[in-house]
Amino acid sequence: MIKMEPRQESSPWMPYVSPLLAGVLTLVTGAILFAALGQDPLFALKTVLITPISDAYGVGELFVKAGPILLCALGLSVAYRANVWNIGAEGQLLMGGLAGSALAVQFTDSEGLWLLPAVLLCGMVAGMLWAALAALLKTRFNTNEILTTIMLNYIAFNLLQYCVHGPLKDPHGFNFPESAMFADAARLPLLMEDARVHLGIILALAAAAAVWVLLGKSFLGYQIQVLGRDSRAAKMAGFKEKRLVWLVLLLSGGLAGLAGVGEVAGPIGQLVPQISPGYGYAAIIVAFLGRLHPVGVTLASILMALLFMGGEMVQIELNLPLALVGMFQGMLLFYLLACDVLILYRIRWVSPPATQTL
């Protein structure tokens, strides 16, 4: 029989090698799968990982997709450091995009410099308020935040669908489910000509730096990490647990809301039924792949953005389903968790006890 025993000692480098090993195992498994589907494995992997960024436009698209993933993952990493399991980044992202759009469509003819900051702030506040629902339920009624945040995702999605098909639908849009186009004053400025990369990636990198300072250089970040490692020790030290839960959830929701409003004010330019292909869910994998550290999360966000682009390219070039993106994400998380288990535990084969005969 198999028995898992905790390791007495483990290498301090293994937690950082584990994501690399998980990535290699994912590539090997992906190559086997492509071969089983009748595709050249090397060409298929090249289509996924290299072809999408083979020109300047592709590199720009990589940063377009990495920005919202990075913002969501940064917020989740802070929450997870505090042992608060927010699974609702997708819903908070959608609410940020919805609220920002609701403000932007009221000023389609405006040229005021105040409009873009107001739209971004509105999206952030909406994400924070959506996360505040989970914070209230957890701190007041001791409700499991995993359940509440994931259920709020579906509520947010259906609320967005209602608004884009109803109150926010463009009356001059030929009955398409989309809002009016935003004014230029409500759009994030582009960083490159002939590309869609915009100011959102700069905001995401600034958020990464801010989170690094918060977690590594501030007393508040120290409290967050102590709470995550031992809530009883945090309580004995006088740290206010409920206040910290509120803080990490509001921060997580605010960053996800900024990601959502950045999508509608950036590459899309209007509210549409699908403003996210699942960035909020992918950010959960990114947070763990990046070891909850801002630098690791940034690198993992770029990798995840590349997988999104690679899935689209595989669909176009190889006529394979877009669901391959989800499969690669799932394999990456599975191998990461498996490697982490083997870092902490040793597998032993134990002979079953001999049965005694009378």
N, C-alpha and C positions, 0 to 999 in steps of 0.2 A: 504494500500500500504506500501511497505518496504522503509525505508529511512536509509541511512548510515550517522551517525554523528561522527565527530572526537571526541575522548575522551579528556577530559580536562587534566586528569592525567593518567599515566600508570605505572605499577610496573617496576622498573629497572631490575628485575629478569626475567620478562616474555620473553624478546628476547632470553634468554638462555634456558628457559624452552620450548619454542616453538619447537626447533628441536627434543627434547625428546618426546614431545606430537605427533609430526608428525611421528616419528618412531613407536610409539605405535599404532597410527591409521593405519599406513601402515601394521603392523603385523596383526592387527585385520581384516582388509580388505583382506589381503592375505590369512588368515585362512578361511574366508568365501568363497573366490574364490576356494581354494583347495577343500573345502567340496563340492562346486558345481560341481567340476570336478570329484567327486567320490573318492577323496583321504582323508586319515586320516589327518586332519589339523595339529595336534601336530607332527605327524611323518614327514609331509611335511616341516613344519617350522624347525624341527630338521635337516632335510636333507639340508636345505638352510643355516642355521646359525651355526650349530655345527659340522656336519659330515665333512665339508671341512677342518676344522682345528683340527681334532681329533688325529693327529699324528704330529711328527716333520716335516715331508716333507710338510704336508699341511700348517703348520705355515710358512715355508719357501716360499711356493707359494703365501701365503697371502702378504708377503713383496715384492715379485717379482711384483705382480700386483699393490700394493699400491704405489710403487715408481714413476712410470710414471704419475699416477693419481695425486699424491701429487705435483709433479713438475708443471704440467699444472695448477692445481688449485691455487697454490701459485702465479703464474704469473697473472692469471685471477683476483685473489683477489686484487692485487695491482692496476690493471687497473680499476676494478670496484670501488675501493676506490676513484679514480679520476673521476668517472662518465664517463669512457670510456668503452664502451660495446663491448669488444672483444669476438666474438663468434667463432674465427678462430683457437683455440688451436689445433684442430684436424689436420687442414691443416699444421700448423706450426710444429706439431709433425712429420707428414709424410715427410715434406721437410727436417727436421733434420735427420731422418733416411735415406732418399735418399742420401743426400749430404755426410753423414758420410760413407755410403756404397760405394759411388763412389770413395772415397779416399782409403778405406780399401781394395777394390778388386785390387787396383794397386800395393799392397805390400803384396801379399799372402804368400810370402816366407821370409818376413822380420822378424827379431827378435829384432829390435831396440826398446829401451825403449821410444823413442819419438813418436812411432806410435799411441798408445792409446790416449795420450793427444791431438795429432793432429786430430784424428778422432772425439773425443768429441768436440773439439773447432770448427771443421768444421760443425758439426751438430748444434751447438749453433748459429753460424754465419748464417747458412742457415735459421734457424727459425727466427732470428732477421730480416734478409732481407725480408722474406715473410711477417712479420708483418710491415716492413717499407713501403710496398706498401700501406697498409691501412692507415698508419700514414701520408704518403704523400698526399693521396687522401683527408683525413680529414682536414689536416692543410692548404693545398693549394687550394682545391676546395670545402671545406665544405661538403664533401660527408659523408653520414651516415655510420659509421663504422660497424654497425650491418649487413648491406647489403653487404658491400665489404668483410668483413672477412668471412662471411658464404659462399659467392660465391667463394672465394679463396680456401675454403676447397675442393670443387669439382675439381677445377683446379689442386690442389696439388695431389689429389687422382688419377686423370687420367694421370698426368705426371709420377707419380710413376708406374702406370700400364704400361705405354709406355716403361719406362726404364727397368723394370724387365722383360718385354717380348722382349726387343730389345737390346739396347747398353750394359746393365749390365747383361744380361742373361749368365749363365755359359755355354761356348761352349762344355764343357764335362759333362753337367748335364742331358743328355738324353732328351733334349728338354723340361725339366720342367721349368716353369717360376720362376726361382730363380737365385740368383747370386752365385758365387763361395763362399765357406766357408772362413771366415776371418782367418788370421793368429792368433796364440795364443797371439801374442804381441798386437793385435788390439781388444782383448776381455777383458771385465771387469772381474777381478778375483772373484772367488767364495768365499763366507764367511763361508759356511758350506759344509762338505763332504756329498755326496749322496743327495744333494739338489741343486736347481738352484738359490737360493738367492745369490746376487752378490753385488759388491761395489756400484751399483746404488742406493740402499736404503740409504747408508751412504751419498751419494751426495745429495739425496733428503732431508734428515734430516738437513744437513748442510745448504741447501738452505732455509729451514724453519726458521732456526735460523737467517740467514742473513736478510730475509724478516722481521722478528720480530724486529731486530735492526733498519732496514730501516724505518719501519712504526712507531715504538714506541720511538725511541731514536735519530732520526736525524732530522735536520731542513728540509731536502729534503722530508722526509716522512710527515712532518707537512704541507708542501706546497701541497703535493699530496692530503691530506685529506681536506684541505681548498678548493682546486679546486673542489673536489667532492661534497662538501656541498653547496658551493655558489661561482660560477665562477666570479660573479661581485665583491665579497669581495676579491677574489684572485687577480683580476685585480687591484683593488684599493690599495692592499698591495704591488703591484709591482711584483707579481709572473708572470713569463712568461708562459702563458697557452700553447702555441704551443710547447715549449720546454718540458713541463711536459707531454703533450700528446705523443710526440715522445719517451720520456723516459719510460713511463709505457708500451707502445706497444712494444718497443724493449726489455724491460725486460721480458714481458710476452712471446714474441716470442722466446727469447733466452732460457727460462726455458722449454718451450714446445719442442723446438728443441733438448735440452739436453735429454728430456724424449724419444724422437724418436730415437736418436742415441744410447741411453742407451738400448733400446729394441733390436736393431739389433746387438749391440756389446755385449749384455748380454745373455739372454736366447735363442735367435734365432741363432745368430752367422752368419747370412747372410741376404741379402735382399730378402724378399718374398712379394707376392702381398698383404697380410694382415698382417701388422706389428702392427695394433692396432684394437681391437674389439670395438672401440668407446671411448677410454680413454679421448680424448679431449672434447667430448660432455658430458661425465659423470662428468668431472671436473667442468662444469658450475654448476651442482647441488651441488657438493662438496663445491664449493666456498661459495654458499649461506647457505648451511647446516652448514658450519663451521663459519658462521657469519663474513666472510672475515678476520678472525684472524688466524695467523699461527698455533696456538695450536688447535683451533677448526677445521681448514682445515686438519690438520694431522690426527685427530681422525676420521673425516668424510671420509678421503681417505681410511683408514683401513676398515671402514664400507662398502664403495662402492666396494672395492676389494673383500670383503667377499660376496657381492651380485653377483659379476661376477663369483666367484667360486661356489656359491650356485646354480646359474643358470645352470652351467655345470653339477653339481652333480644331480640336479633335472632331467635334460635331460637323464642322465645315469641311475639313480636309479628308477625314476618314469615314464620314457618315456613321459615326457612332453616337449613342445617346448622351445627352448632357448630364445624365445621372452619374456618369463616370466621375464627375467632380465630387459628388457626395461620397462615392465609394472610396476615392483617394483620401478624402478627409477622414472618413471612418477608419480606414486602415492605419493612417498616421496616428490617430488617437489610440487605437487598439495596441499598436506596437509600442507606443510611448508608455502606456500604462503597464504593458507586459514587462518592458525593460525596467521600469521603476520597481515593480514587484520583485524582480530578480536581483535588483540592487539591495533591497532591504531584507530579502528572505533567501534562504538556501533550500533547495529541493533535496529531500532525502528519501531513499527507498527503505521502508521499514517492513520487516517480515511480520506478518500477522501473528499474534500470540497463538501458541499451540493449544489446541483444544484438549482438555483432560477427559480421559475415558474412565468410566466407572469400572 
